[in-house]
Every structure is written in C-alpha cells, then in structure tokens.
Amino acid sequence: MTDERKERIRFNTEMIKLLMLVFLASGGGVISLLLQGVSIGREGIILAGGMMFALASGISAWVVYRNTSKLIK
C-alpha cells in the first residue's frame, strides 16, 4: 500500500468520525425539539432543517465509509 493511499484511508476515517459526531449532535437536537412539542413556525423550520442536516451527514458518512472500505480492499 502506498503512502498516499494510507493517508487517504486515515483522512477518510477522521471524516467518518466527524460526520457521525455531527449526525449524533444534530439528531439529538431534533429529538429534543420533538419531545418538547413543536409549534408551526420558526421551531418547525428549525426542526426540518435539523432533520435534513442529520440525514445529509449520515448519508455522507455512509458514502465515505463505503469508499474507505474499497480503498482497504
């Protein structure tokens, strides 16, 4: 395995960690808003944005994980 490939795997691993942390943090915020009860309006918009952000970071982490698995094999 070349040094460039090893560095790419290391970088991808750190990106997976960061994206999963963002996923858990934004997902936790969304859950806390849902448990409080959300009124239609500003809170609803924030909730929808948080849901989309959590979903996007989760999907991104999965894509990076899949690419890293291909690099390792």
Backbone torsions as a table, in degrees:
resi	resn	phi	psi	omega
1	MET	NA	133.2	-178.7
2	THR	-77.7	162.9	179.3
3	ASP	-64.0	-38.0	179.5
4	GLU	-62.2	-40.4	179.7
5	ARG	-67.9	-39.8	177.4
6	LYS	-63.3	-41.8	178.2
7	GLU	-64.9	-38.4	178.7
8	ARG	-64.2	-40.8	178.2
9	ILE	-64.8	-42.8	178.0
10	ARG	-61.6	-44.8	179.3
11	PHE	-62.2	-46.2	179.2
12	ASN	-61.7	-37.9	178.5
13	THR	-63.0	-42.3	178.1
14	GLU	-66.7	-36.9	177.6
15	MET	-64.9	-39.6	177.7
16	ILE	-61.6	-44.6	178.7
17	LYS	-59.8	-46.8	-179.3
18	LEU	-63.6	-45.7	-178.9
19	LEU	-65.4	-36.7	177.4
20	MET	-69.2	-36.0	175.9
21	LEU	-63.8	-43.5	177.4
22	VAL	-63.8	-41.0	178.5
23	PHE	-60.3	-46.6	-179.2
24	LEU	-67.5	-39.8	-179.0
25	ALA	-67.8	-47.2	-179.2
26	SER	-71.8	-34.6	175.8
27	GLY	-65.0	-38.8	176.9
28	GLY	-64.5	-39.2	176.8
29	GLY	-64.1	-40.7	178.3
30	VAL	-63.9	-43.7	-179.6
31	ILE	-64.1	-40.0	179.7
32	SER	-65.6	-36.7	176.5
33	LEU	-67.0	-38.8	179.6
34	LEU	-65.5	-38.9	-178.6
35	LEU	-70.1	-27.9	178.2
36	GLN	-76.3	-24.1	-173.8
37	GLY	93.9	127.2	-173.8
38	VAL	-112.0	130.0	173.3
39	SER	-88.5	156.5	177.0
40	ILE	-72.6	133.8	-177.9
41	GLY	136.5	-138.3	-174.4
42	ARG	-61.1	-42.7	-179.9
43	GLU	-64.4	-36.8	177.8
44	GLY	-64.8	-38.2	178.7
45	ILE	-68.1	-42.1	177.9
46	ILE	-63.2	-41.9	178.9
47	LEU	-61.8	-46.0	179.6
48	ALA	-63.7	-41.5	177.8
49	GLY	-63.4	-41.4	178.1
50	GLY	-64.4	-39.0	178.1
51	MET	-64.1	-43.6	179.7
52	MET	-66.4	-39.6	179.1
53	PHE	-64.7	-43.7	178.5
54	ALA	-63.6	-43.5	179.2
55	LEU	-63.4	-43.1	-179.9
56	ALA	-64.8	-41.0	179.9
57	SER	-70.3	-35.3	176.5
58	GLY	-65.2	-43.5	178.0
59	ILE	-65.7	-41.5	178.6
60	SER	-62.1	-41.4	178.5
61	ALA	-63.0	-39.0	179.6
62	TRP	-66.0	-41.3	-180.0
63	VAL	-65.3	-43.6	178.9
64	VAL	-64.6	-40.2	177.9
65	TYR	-60.9	-44.0	-179.9
66	ARG	-63.9	-41.8	178.5
67	ASN	-66.4	-37.2	178.1
68	THR	-66.7	-39.2	177.4
69	SER	-61.1	-39.2	177.8
70	LYS	-66.4	-37.3	178.7
71	LEU	-65.9	-36.9	-178.7
72	ILE	-70.6	-37.7	-179.5
73	LYS	-77.7	NA	NA
